[in-house]
Each structure stands twice: as structure tokens, then as C-alpha cells.
Amino acid sequence: MSDFWDVVKERRTCRKFLREEIPLETVLRLLDVFKYAPSGANRHPWKIVLVKDEALRKEIRRVSEEAESDFHQRAPDWMKAFFQEQGIGPQKPFLSEAPYLVCVFGRRKSPYFKESVWIAVGLFLLAVTNAHLGTVPYTPSRKRAISDLLKVNLEWDLQLILPVGVRDPNEFIAERPKPDVREFLSIK
């Protein structure tokens, strides 16, 4: 097992995956972090749909890219400039290239469900990194359509999709400067 700080420093968003299978048991072990995550009123207000089926992953990609194209066209100019600067486009190939999609939902009527889900997701991101795999947190624009595809009822709110797979070693992931903690910290 890696040192915690090494894992934190190694974590990077990965958008390109090798078409390499990962044992289901590996992904299930990673998902185990959700049971240890803190949650509001200890409710564990999440539901996870693990999508392995290739045809379903492709359909999720199609629906997502259609929604993202609409969103990018309607975005305000400042956001369009941001997308261009960051190299973010409506294409989401990682949704069909990664062998698994971890679709994370939150129970709408649970206290602090969004905060709880995102704390658990943070742990999951570190678990994926620790396993030397890759992921990218993707928040889809058309959540209801994806919920319908996955047959998840309105009690649950899709928070994000996490493709999980073997990182493509040829993907360029730029080192971005990290601010010193004093830049965003105030001590009272």
C-alpha cells in the first residue's frame, strides 16, 4: 500500500484509457470505500450503478455528448472561453473507452445527501489512484436521461459518473501549479 501523501500527490484526472479489462473484483474492492465514508446522520445516502455492458456505455456516451453539445452552444461567452482554454469539448470518449462506469446517485430526501456523496467520492478517487488506475469525475448535463437509461427512479439524483480503467500512459496530463495552503487559508 502506498503512503497516503504519495497517493494524494499522484492523483490526476485521466480522460484516456487503455482498452484493457479489469477484474470485477478489483472495482468492487474500490467501491468498498463507500461503506467507510462518513455521511449525514449515518444514512449512506448513495446508490451506485456499475455499468460494464459496452452497448450501455456507448448509449450513455451518446446521450451525454448530445447534451454537452447543446450546453456548449448555449454557454455564456466567458464559459466558452474557459472551455477552450482548458481543452474541454462536448466529446466524452472516456464514457465508452473505460471498461466500467461508476454512476453515483444520492437519495434526494436524505439529510446532507450531496455533501455525503461527494465526501465518499473523494475517498473513491484516492482508492482508484492507489490501485494505479484512472478516472475522471464527470457531471452530466442531462442527468434524467441517464437515470432513465439505468432505470433509476426519481428518488435518486445522479451526481456524477466515474469511468474507471487502466490509464493510457501516452495521455499527456499537464502538471498544474498547486497553490500554497496559505493562499486559501485564514487562521482566526
C-alpha positions as CSV (number, residue, x, y, z in Angstrom):
1,M,0.0,0.0,0.0
2,S,1.2,3.5,-0.8
3,D,1.9,6.3,1.6
4,F,-1.2,8.5,1.9
5,W,0.5,11.7,0.8
6,D,2.1,9.9,-2.2
7,V,-1.4,8.8,-3.3
8,V,-2.8,12.4,-2.8
9,K,0.0,13.9,-4.9
10,E,-0.2,11.2,-7.6
11,R,-4.0,11.6,-8.2
12,R,-4.7,13.1,-11.6
13,T,-7.7,13.3,-13.8
14,C,-7.5,10.7,-16.5
15,R,-9.5,11.0,-19.7
16,K,-7.8,8.4,-21.8
17,F,-8.0,4.7,-21.1
18,L,-6.4,1.6,-22.5
19,R,-8.9,-1.0,-23.8
20,E,-7.8,-3.3,-21.0
21,E,-10.1,-5.4,-18.9
22,I,-10.0,-5.0,-15.1
23,P,-11.3,-7.8,-12.9
24,L,-14.8,-7.0,-11.5
25,E,-13.4,-7.9,-8.0
26,T,-10.9,-5.0,-8.3
27,V,-13.7,-2.5,-8.9
28,L,-15.9,-3.9,-6.2
29,R,-13.0,-3.6,-3.8
30,L,-12.5,0.0,-4.7
31,L,-16.3,0.7,-4.2
32,D,-15.9,-0.8,-0.7
33,V,-14.7,2.7,0.4
34,F,-18.3,3.9,0.2
35,K,-19.2,1.8,3.2
36,Y,-16.5,3.5,5.3
37,A,-17.3,7.1,4.2
38,P,-18.9,9.4,6.7
39,S,-22.4,10.5,5.8
40,G,-25.1,12.9,7.2
41,A,-26.9,11.1,10.0
42,N,-25.0,8.0,9.1
43,R,-27.6,7.4,6.3
44,H,-25.2,6.4,3.5
45,P,-27.5,8.1,1.0
46,W,-25.9,6.7,-2.2
47,K,-26.8,4.2,-4.8
48,I,-24.2,3.1,-7.3
49,V,-24.9,1.6,-10.6
50,L,-21.8,-0.1,-12.1
51,V,-22.1,-0.2,-15.9
52,K,-19.9,-2.8,-17.6
53,D,-22.1,-3.5,-20.6
54,E,-20.4,-2.0,-23.7
55,A,-23.6,-1.1,-25.5
56,L,-25.0,0.7,-22.5
57,R,-21.7,2.6,-22.0
58,K,-21.9,3.7,-25.7
59,E,-25.5,4.8,-25.2
60,I,-24.6,6.8,-22.1
61,R,-21.8,8.4,-24.1
62,R,-24.2,9.3,-27.0
63,V,-26.8,10.8,-24.7
64,S,-24.1,12.7,-22.8
65,E,-22.4,14.1,-25.9
66,E,-25.7,15.3,-27.3
67,A,-26.5,17.1,-24.1
68,E,-22.9,18.5,-23.9
69,S,-23.2,19.8,-27.4
70,D,-26.4,21.7,-26.6
71,F,-24.8,23.0,-23.3
72,H,-21.6,24.2,-25.1
73,Q,-23.7,26.1,-27.7
74,R,-25.8,27.8,-25.1
75,A,-23.0,28.6,-22.6
76,P,-22.1,32.2,-22.0
77,D,-19.1,33.6,-23.7
78,W,-16.9,33.6,-20.6
79,M,-17.6,29.8,-20.1
80,K,-16.9,29.1,-23.8
81,A,-13.6,30.8,-23.4
82,F,-12.9,28.7,-20.3
83,F,-13.8,25.5,-22.2
84,Q,-11.4,26.5,-25.0
85,E,-8.6,27.4,-22.6
86,Q,-9.0,24.1,-20.8
87,G,-9.5,22.0,-23.9
88,I,-12.9,20.9,-22.8
89,G,-15.3,19.9,-25.5
90,P,-18.6,18.1,-25.8
91,Q,-16.9,14.8,-26.8
92,K,-16.7,12.3,-23.9
93,P,-14.9,9.2,-25.3
94,F,-13.9,8.1,-21.8
95,L,-17.6,7.1,-21.3
96,S,-17.2,4.2,-23.7
97,E,-13.5,3.5,-23.6
98,A,-13.2,2.8,-19.9
99,P,-14.3,-0.8,-19.0
100,Y,-16.5,0.4,-16.2
101,L,-18.7,3.4,-15.4
102,V,-19.5,4.0,-11.8
103,C,-22.7,6.0,-11.7
104,V,-23.2,7.6,-8.3
105,F,-26.7,8.7,-7.1
106,G,-27.8,10.4,-4.0
107,R,-31.1,9.9,-2.1
108,R,-32.9,13.2,-2.5
109,K,-34.7,13.0,0.8
110,S,-31.7,12.1,3.0
111,P,-30.1,14.9,5.1
112,Y,-26.9,16.2,3.5
113,F,-27.0,13.7,0.7
114,K,-24.9,15.8,-1.7
115,E,-22.2,16.5,0.8
116,S,-22.2,12.9,1.9
117,V,-21.9,11.5,-1.7
118,W,-19.1,13.9,-2.6
119,I,-17.1,13.0,0.5
120,A,-17.4,9.3,-0.4
121,V,-16.4,10.1,-4.0
122,G,-13.3,11.8,-2.7
123,L,-12.3,8.6,-1.0
124,F,-13.1,6.6,-4.1
125,L,-10.8,8.9,-6.2
126,L,-8.0,8.2,-3.8
127,A,-8.7,4.4,-3.9
128,V,-8.6,4.4,-7.7
129,T,-5.3,6.2,-7.6
130,N,-3.9,3.8,-5.0
131,A,-4.9,0.9,-7.3
132,H,-2.8,2.6,-10.1
133,L,-6.0,3.1,-12.2
134,G,-7.5,6.2,-13.7
135,T,-10.8,8.1,-13.5
136,V,-12.4,11.5,-14.3
137,P,-15.3,12.9,-12.3
138,Y,-17.9,13.7,-15.0
139,T,-21.1,15.5,-14.1
140,P,-23.6,15.0,-17.0
141,S,-25.8,17.8,-18.2
142,R,-28.8,15.5,-18.9
143,K,-29.0,13.5,-15.7
144,R,-32.6,12.4,-16.1
145,A,-32.0,10.8,-19.4
146,I,-29.1,8.7,-17.9
147,S,-31.2,7.8,-14.9
148,D,-33.9,6.6,-17.3
149,L,-31.4,4.5,-19.2
150,L,-30.2,2.9,-16.0
151,K,-33.8,2.5,-14.7
152,V,-33.2,4.5,-11.6
153,N,-36.3,6.3,-10.1
154,L,-36.7,9.9,-9.2
155,E,-35.9,9.2,-5.5
156,W,-32.3,9.2,-6.6
157,D,-30.4,12.2,-8.1
158,L,-27.5,11.3,-10.4
159,Q,-24.4,13.2,-9.0
160,L,-21.7,12.0,-11.3
161,I,-20.2,9.3,-13.5
162,L,-16.7,7.9,-12.8
163,P,-15.2,6.0,-15.7
164,V,-12.7,3.5,-14.2
165,G,-9.9,1.9,-16.2
166,V,-6.2,1.5,-16.9
167,R,-4.7,4.9,-17.7
168,D,-3.3,5.3,-21.2
169,P,0.4,6.0,-20.4
170,N,0.6,8.2,-23.5
171,E,-2.0,10.7,-22.2
172,F,-0.4,14.0,-21.5
173,I,-1.5,15.3,-18.1
174,A,0.0,18.7,-17.5
175,E,1.4,19.5,-14.1
176,R,-0.6,22.4,-12.9
177,P,0.8,24.6,-10.1
178,K,-0.7,23.9,-6.7
179,P,-1.3,26.9,-4.5
180,D,0.4,27.1,-1.2
181,V,-2.2,26.4,1.6
182,R,-1.7,29.9,2.8
183,E,-3.3,31.3,-0.4
184,F,-6.7,29.9,0.6
185,L,-6.4,29.6,4.4
186,S,-7.2,32.1,7.1
187,I,-6.5,31.4,10.7
188,K,-8.6,33.2,13.2
